[in-house]
Amino acid sequence: MATTTAATLLEEMSRDIGDYHTSSTTSVGAGDGTTVIDTSLADLTEDDGGIQAYLKMRSGTDDGNVRRSKRGDNGYTASSTTVTLTRAFSAQIASGVTYELHRFDPAIKREAINRATQQLFPHLYLPLRDESLVVDNLLSNSGFETAASSNVHPSWSKVGTPTITDETSIRRHLTNSAKIIASGAAEGQVQTAQVNIEELIGKTVHAAFWVYATTADWARIRVDTDGGTTFLSSDYHTGVDEWQYLEIHETIPDEATQLGLRLEVANGGTAYFDAGYMAVGPVYKYTIPTTFIGGGLNFVEEQLDIHDPNGDYVPIGAAPTRGHILRLRGKGHLSQPTTEAGTTEVTGNHAELIKAKAAEIFFSRMGQGDKDDPRHDPNFWRSEVNAMLAQSSYTMRDLNAQPPSAAWHIEEDSSGKYIIFDVRRE
């Protein structure tokens, strides 16, 4: 969706409140980075100390950095061309460097902008779609959307000494798959599910993963039932240059002491794994990702065809289907940039609303403006915000809510919010 950078929002808000001037240096500053030189400064004031400002660089080595001018004539002498700073920039300021002057601290303005993006929810929101949950899945991060760290994916453990990385080009679903290169014996990564194994003995374990390989007998999945000796295994990938859905549907043996899912690559092989699950019985409770705010979960749907994770998703019928991906749709907060180049998911009138709300927040809580300047009065901006909220073009169209379902409902406790499936299944 369309976005606006933090630097642009800050600049336009500053213009709206009458606190913005931009120019470029005309000479090289002091070698220690403590001065900025520009002949146009003399046109701004004839007073000693007439420039009391925050200087924000917009190009050069210190692009984005902010420094404060010294007080009084220590910072600026009448009709001169030099501003002296309280703290040096990281390097000498060259000639031809673009900069901004702000009376109010740009960092505090940006904080007001970020607060505005939060406080305007749900009038402005980030549309969310999450497909990280799989019906009855006992595994965590089985789509590998949480990136690998220290050569293994979170919630998984290495088997042997493979090289494990994220893959963003060869993937079956969403943005990442797991790339595994085996360089010793058969190697990979494994995750052990936290289950009461005595209750599961004799039942059927179901497991499946999408696997990609280019050589036969390089890759398969295995259910580890005793910590590395006894396995229930899928067929190997055939080596055709394509994604194949490898499955296990086997009875858990009496000797089982654990239940783990291993992604295995033969010695010298390379394979990719994505969008899998392991299940035994029904799972009725699923944690809703914290990105969904307040009542912001509007739809819960499931994958129509288990062999097409990127295909159609449909409303859940009487009960969800084992191994099918759940699609959650709803609303979250807009992004709050932490850098100049960072973006928020708004443009046009939506950006205008954020700037007006930010100005209201700034002058009511963060900055003391001029009493005679209406642009420094929070009531002025409050009226502007209310007028904008009364016009549909300044707010985002609300998402339709899914009709009540007999299959599921939402519950909440001190730890989070949950989707609860109500129909008993075997």
Secondary structure, DSSP 8 states (H G I E B T S, - for coil): ---EEHHHHHHHHHHHTT--EEEE-SB---TTS-EEE-GGGGGT-SSTT----EEEE-SSTTTT-EEEB-SHHHH--TT-SEEEBSS--SS---TT-EEEEESS-HHHHHHHHHHHHHHTTTTS-EEEEEEEEETT---SSTT--S--BTTB-TT-EEESS-EEEEESSS-SSSS-EEEEE--SSSEEEEEE----HHHHTTSEEEEEEEEEESSTTSEEEEEESSSSS-EEE-------BEEEEEEEEEE--TT----EEEEEE-TT-EEEEEEEEEESS---EEE--TTS-TT-EEEEEEES-TT-TTS-EEE--SS--TT-EEEEEEEE-----SSTT-EES--HHHHHHHHHHHHHHIIIII----TT-GGG-HHHHHHHHHHHHTSGGGS----------SSEEEEEETTEEEEEE-S---
